[in-house]
Amino acid sequence: MGPRPSKPGLTACSLCVGETLGDADEREGGQLARLRELDSLGVARLTLADCLDECNRGDVIVARSARSGRRRSGRPVWLERVAGDELTGALANWLDQGGPGGAPVPATLEPLVIDRSKGPAGQVSP
């Protein structure tokens, strides 16, 4: 038996997941249920973090490269306000195509990318 195929990872902030849609989210379990479904379907490995230090944003997630994407210099992509069926579907399609290092960020998600070159919450890094 050979090595298991690698899939992208997804880290979600457990403090802000579901914040974007709040009570308007009609899905039982809200955004967290959508992300858990991506994990159960084998699209990405989901990890919940206590805090991703981007508290002024909602629904912060980090898409991490699969092993093959890391070999192509794929870097983690931070996103905000990824909530609801449409955006989660775009995320799922991108991750299914390889995610960071495997496929370009889709146009639908591009405006939600967080520029981490300035550090957390836009602070200038030393």
N, C-alpha and C positions, 0 to 999 in steps of 0.2 A: 504494500500500500504506500503510495507516494505522499508527498506533502499536500495538505489541504489547500485548495485555491484561496488566494488572498482576496479580501473584499475591503472596500473603504471603511473607515471608522467615522463615527458621528458622536460628538460630545455635545450634550445639551446642558444648559444651566438649569438645575432643578428649582432654583428660586424664581426664575422669570418665565419658565415654560408655561405657555397658555396666557401670558399677560397681554399680548397684542389683541386677541379677540375677546378675552375675558368672558363675561356672562353671555355674550352674543354668539359664542361658539355652540352650535347645535350638536356637535359630535359628542357622544357620551365618552367621558374621559378626556375630552378636548385634545389639545395639541400633543400632549404626552402620549395619548393613545395612538395618534398618527405615527409618531416617532417609534414607538414600540412595535407598531405593525411593520415598519421598514426593517427593523431588526428580525422580527419573526419570519418575514418573507425572504430573509437572506440578502437584502439589498445592502445593508451596512451593519456593522457592529455598534450598538448603542451603548454609550457610557454616560451616566449622569454625574455631573460635578456639582458640589455644593454652591460654588460661585465661580464665575468666569471673569469677575472684576470689570464688568461692563454694565454696571447697575443702572445707568441712565438709558439703556436700550431695552427692548423687550424681545423675548424669544431668541436669545443669543444661542447660536450653535456653531460648532467648529467641524467642518468636513475635513477628515484626515485621509491622506493617500493610502491606497492599497500598497502592498509590497512592490508590485510592478510600477505603480506611479512614483514611489520613492526612488526607484532605480532611474526614473526619468526626471529626477529633481523636483517632483511634485511637493509642494509646500502646503501646510494647513490653510484652509480658507475660512475666515470668520464671517458669519452672516448674522444679521439682525432682522427681526420682524418676519421670520419665516413661519407663517401660521396659516392654517386653512388648507382645504383640499387642493386648490390650484397650485399654490407655492410649494406645498409638500410634495405634490406630484412632480413638479419641475425638479425639485431636489432629488427625488427618487430616480427619475430618468437620468439625471446627470451622474449620480452615484452608480447607477447600473451601467453607464457607459465608461466608468472608470474613475469618475470624480477627479480630484486634484492630481495632476500629472498624467491623467488618462484622457481627459476631455476638457475643452474650455468651459468656463463658467457660462451657463446659458444666459441669454439676454434678459430673461425674466428675473433672474436672481442677481444680475450684475449691479443694480442700484442698491442692493441690500448688503453688498460686501463691505465689511468694516476694514478700514485702512489701519492696520496694526503697526505700521512703520513709525507712528507717533506714540506708541505705547497705549496702555489702557485708557479708554475714554478720551482719546485725543491728546493726552499729555505728551510732551516732547521727551523722548527717551534720551538719556545721557550718552 
